[in-house]
């Protein structure tokens, strides 16, 4: 499922950093990488000399990944989203760390646009999991902690196949919803949610060492961020629903989670 | 045992305790109470008068939106339920709730006072100020007060009849507070509703007593000293307490209906014996001006000229309606079970409003007619004593004495029926929404209402009544804004209800 990954790259990319990313993606099951560069024709570096890309390709091939290079132009996010579809990749890899060097900063406009536009799952790499070779060693599937946020609607059911592929040490299922308008409706809703969570736990048990679930009432983004910090999650998996009317100025739930989280995000459109 | 009682009766003990403290403070240190109330009132007006305007407009827009939205077809009760009262019976009861001491007190006075003292950008006693006076009388007594009542009554009716919760304001907070509605946060919401009801009703009772006194003084030359007003309140208290304690609910209903008939007779008399075409022209042109300017009127604070005028009048009225809203809202909710939201909102917003417009056109319009065409200086009388203007106005009609006595009778019955209903509502709010209110609670609330009215009259008369209405309404206005949100949450979950019922 994660066999082919598209990594958008820009001039000045650090080969050492990309190598670490390659090792992380390999540990998650990637075998093939598509390095994608969007040329800016007005830029000093926007010429046809793509030798730096070849250098990056070689770095990744050295760790056993098959690499291809593609380039595009025009609106960056749209070009990346389109290339991901054309190349038939399984995911787009983004990092919120490289460009700003501040790990929990708000996403830039390209990343925000891409999260909205992409029809391919997007993996946004934040602070956790640490890249191989950093202070605390590399991540392996044996200690991967995954948080799956769902409200049981269509959008949040779409990540289920990916969730099964991720595998890992612990999968915590978080259901967030608003409170019902009266105690009886609340009780009924709560018991239905618990029932569904229990079924989902059973479904996911073969793929994880430990599966737990929890139901919370409140704002979806706030609760996901809170629980993610509480359980020290490495990856938050969630579905992207169609943005609600007027949600853009404030950012929709997925965008808020991506911006505020220390854990990486796997967003399935 | 004591602890269980305390937990069960927290709302009653807290609210009655604080109101008792207010009464004791007012009796022993009236200056201190006046200073404190004035400081709070000034703080609220200086900083939040805009919020009253925006909130009232928002309440109106919100309920209209609900009526015309897909939620308009939702029934205030279970889907199979049908209204308990016939349409005409229901509308008559809405009249009863909407008509009260205020209409008699301000019906003649308000247009005259605006005519005499308009904002600085208008020339007093001019045709422009007459038009302004009528438009603002319509505005202050028009669709906005009913929108304010509608927010509260719709919330109570929805959460109580459709969601099966107790008829309490705190029940409407379940979507945000959850089970904490049974704890201190929920109790605080109910205590705020009790405060608003006590001070809102006490303000009306104060107005009523002042005007009954003014009527007697004018007719029989009785002393106009404040102890006489207090005496009137004490006599009225004895009457409404007897009615509330004996539980003569049917008697009160008969009195209410009789009062409405009497009010209609009085109204028809003034219409037919006054300048009828003039009055009807005033009704027509003021209605046009009102409809044409309702958005501007709603949000107009006159910050460059007339700011003080807007605070003295519009903000006072909005606060007064808000402070009345738990009481009237609860009453309207009870009689509206089984109606759809659309039917409820559209009827409550239009029918009583139209009646009020007719009332103001007839009383205010006739007063302006006398002032402008007959050279009768009623405006100066209203400027000096707003409670006296009605009786001086009657002097220019045949059967003056009978008309004045009818007005005094109407005021007295309104006083008794309003205070009786308020006592029962306060008892219910402090008994977990139950209608079986213990006797001692009825006594305590009845006495409290009158005592607060007396204390306010003693500390600063009409001014103190208005200040306390504004102060008590402020926290409840915040409660009402949250009520809109919780009602919205409840309604937006309606589609999921059948699925969750499975």
Boltz contact constraints between the chains, C-beta under 6 A:
constraints:
  - contact:
      token1: [A, 179]
      token2: [B, 175]
      max_distance: 6.0
  - contact:
      token1: [A, 179]
      token2: [B, 178]
      max_distance: 6.0
  - contact:
      token1: [A, 181]
      token2: [B, 163]
      max_distance: 6.0
  - contact:
      token1: [A, 181]
      token2: [B, 175]
      max_distance: 6.0
  - contact:
      token1: [A, 181]
      token2: [B, 490]
      max_distance: 6.0
  - contact:
      token1: [A, 181]
      token2: [B, 493]
      max_distance: 6.0
  - contact:
      token1: [A, 182]
      token2: [B, 163]
      max_distance: 6.0
  - contact:
      token1: [A, 182]
      token2: [B, 165]
      max_distance: 6.0
  - contact:
      token1: [A, 182]
      token2: [B, 174]
      max_distance: 6.0
  - contact:
      token1: [A, 185]
      token2: [B, 500]
      max_distance: 6.0
  - contact:
      token1: [A, 188]
      token2: [B, 500]
      max_distance: 6.0
  - contact:
      token1: [A, 189]
      token2: [B, 500]
      max_distance: 6.0
